[in-house]
Amino acid sequence: MSVVSHLLNTTVEVWRAETVDDGGGGQSTTWQQISTQRARLSQPSARERQAADQSGAELTHIVYLTPGADVRRRDELRRDGLVLKVIAAFEPSEPGTYLRADCTARQPTS
């Protein structure tokens, strides 16, 4: 069990884009739900937002997940109408502690 498991106080759905051939020479992209993960959503600090701005990314939320969660860059984390696009996912310097996903809020298209 993860050291931070007791802090993961909500769940998020993990969605991933899947591109398939449409049979007519083109492609179509659909979103598929991959899993549901325990998580903790938090707002980034002013310093974290400034660092993201300097690297050309808008950071609106930080999501903490269990270590080893299958969450990747460009995935979407969804909860109660909130859609968060993952801009980066990484573990801290102490492996197996948690997975951190830096995200930006996105308006849902449907």
ABEGO torsion letter per residue (X at the ends): XBAAAAABABBBBBBBBBBBBAGAGBBBBBBBBABBBBBBBBBBBAAAAAAAAAAGBBBABBBBBBBGBBBBBGBBBBBGGBBBBBABBBBBABBGABBBBBBBBBBBAX
